[in-house]
Amino acid sequence: MSDAPAPAERRPAGDAAAEPTDGSAAAGHAAGRADGMSGRGPERRGETTLQRADRNMVEMLQELRVAQTGIQILFAFLLSLSFTERFGRIDEIQRWTYVVTLLMTTLTTGLLVAPAAVHRILFARNVKQAVVRIGQRLFVAGLVALVLTLMGAVLLVLDIAVGRSLAVPITAVVGLMLIGLWFLLPLPVLRLGERDDPGEPG
């Protein structure tokens, strides 16, 4: 018998390449965790760009329902107001306040319904992100118009109920309050940089 040492067991090249050293494996896992922690964009939520657009569209439509309900009630009130007995006794200023407010209500309704209409017209055209951007701009324009509409309605009712000397300053206060709540209140959040993900908008 020979005392020569047995030849070393040979491993396939694929097995050798598939077994990294402990140091490199740990480094790879650490890098993966770092990428997951620092990743930006929709993948951080586990959603693609189109999924984020779908989510933003759903959220916007839900918010629009809140505004649409209020403007529909106001529109119905203004339409019925012209058929009341007292409407025939209002003066010229009150009559024009009513006309302008009614037209502003029509404009506001159109702006707040427009995002849903744009979404329906462009449905299944692979332009969801553009639809969301257009809807956002229309929604903001609708909120601006809604402020003016509510101010006109308050001015009209208070002018008839308590007189113009009180109606004008109260209407101004109402307008400032709405502007503060709807447009100025969110601004400190942007100035302080309180964003969920600095790399992506919503």
N, C-alpha and C positions, 0 to 999 in steps of 0.2 A: 504493500500500500504506500501511496505517496503522501508525504507530509505537506505538500504545497497548499497554500491557503485557497479556499473556495473563491471563485470569481464573484465580484460584487454584483448584486442584483441590479439589472438594468430596468429603468422606468421609461415609459413613453415620454417623448418630448412634450406632449400636451399636458401631462400631469405635472411635469416639472414647472412649466410656465404657469399653470393654474394655481400653484401654491406659493404665494408671495411670502416674504419674510414677515415676522410678527410686527416689526416696526413699520413696514410699508402698509400692512393691512390696517393697523391702528391709525396711521396717517390718512389713509383713504376714508375710513369711517369718520374721522374728525372733520375732514374736508367736506364730506357730504352733509354732516350736521351743520357746519358753518354756512354752507350754501343754502340749506333750508331755513336757517335763522335769518340770514341777511338777504334772502331772495325778495325781489320786488316784483310788482306787477300782479295780474290776476291769479298766477299760479300759486301765490301765497295763500289764497282762499281755496285753492284746489279747483279753480274755474278758468276756462279759456276766455279770450277776448269777447267772443260771441256770447258766451254764457253771462259775462258781466253786462253786456249790452242788453240781454234779455232781462236780467234782474233789474237794471236801471229803468227799463221801460215799464216793467210791472210796478215798481215803486212809484214812478211818476204818474201812472194811470190811477193808482190808488189815491195819491194826493189830489189829483184833479177832481176826483169824485167829491171830495170835501168842499172844494171851491165851487164846483158846479151846482151842488145842492143849494148853497146860499144864494147864488146869483139867479137861479131859477125861481126861488121864492120871491126875491126882490122884483124880478121881471113880472111875475104874475100880479104882485101888489100894484106896480105902476100901471099895468094895463087896466086893471079893474078900477084904479083911482079916477080915470077919465070918465067913467060912467056914473060916478056918484053925484048927488045933488049939489054938494058944496063946491065941486070942481068948477061949476059955472060962475062962481062968485069970486074966484081968485083974480089977483091983479096981473098986470102984464109981466112984471118981473117973475112972479111965481109961475106964470104960464111958461115962460122961456126956461126957467129952471127945470120945470117938469120935462119939457121937450129935450133939453140937453141931457138930462139924467136918463131919460128913456133911450136916447141914441147911444149913450155911453154903456148902458146895460146891454144893448144889442151888440156893441163892439166887444164888450167883455165876454159875453157868451160865446161869440165867434172865436175869440182868442183861446178860451179855455177848452172849447170843443175841438179846435184845430189839431192838437197833437194826436188825438184819437183818429181824426179823419186822415191825417197824413200817414199814420201807421196802417190804416186800412187800405188806402190807395197804393201804398208801396209794399203791401204785404207780399212775402215770398219773392222779393226782388234782390235779396242779398245785400241790403243797404241798411241793416238794423242800426249800426253805429251812427250813420247820418240821420236816421229818423229820430234817434235819441237826442242828438245835438239840436235838431230843428225843434223838437218838442220842448226842450229845455228853454230855448229862447222865446217860444210862443207862450210858455207858461209864465215866465217872468214878465213879459209884456202884458199878459192877462192880469197879473197881480197889480201892476201899475194902473191899468185901466179900472180894476176893481176898487182901488183906493179912491179914485176920482168919482166913480159911480156911487159909492157909499157916502162920500161927502155930499154929493148932489142930493141924494135921498134924504140925508139928515137935514140939510139946509131947507129943503122943500117942506118937510113935515114940521120942523121947528118954526119956520117962518109963518106957517099957518097957525100953529098951536100957541106960540108964546111971543111972536113978533120978531121982526128982523134984527132989532138991536141985540137980542140975546142969541138969535140963530147963527149969526155970522161968527162971533167968537167961539161958540160951542163947536161949530163945524170945523173951525181951524184947529181946535184942540183935538177933535176926533181924527182929523187928517194927520196931524203930527204923531198921535199915538199909533195909528196904523203904520205909518212909515217907520217909526221906531221899532215896532214889534216885528214887522215883516222884512225890513231891509237893513236896519242898523244893528239890531240885536245879534245877527250871526257874524258880524264883522270881527269882533274881538277874538272869535275862535280862529279865524284865519291869521290875525296878527300874532297870536300866541303860538301858532304852529301846532295846534292840537289836532294832528291828523293821524288816522289809524295807520296809514302807509305813506311815508313821504314820497315814495316813487310813483304812486298811481292815484288818479282822481277817482274816488268812489268805486 
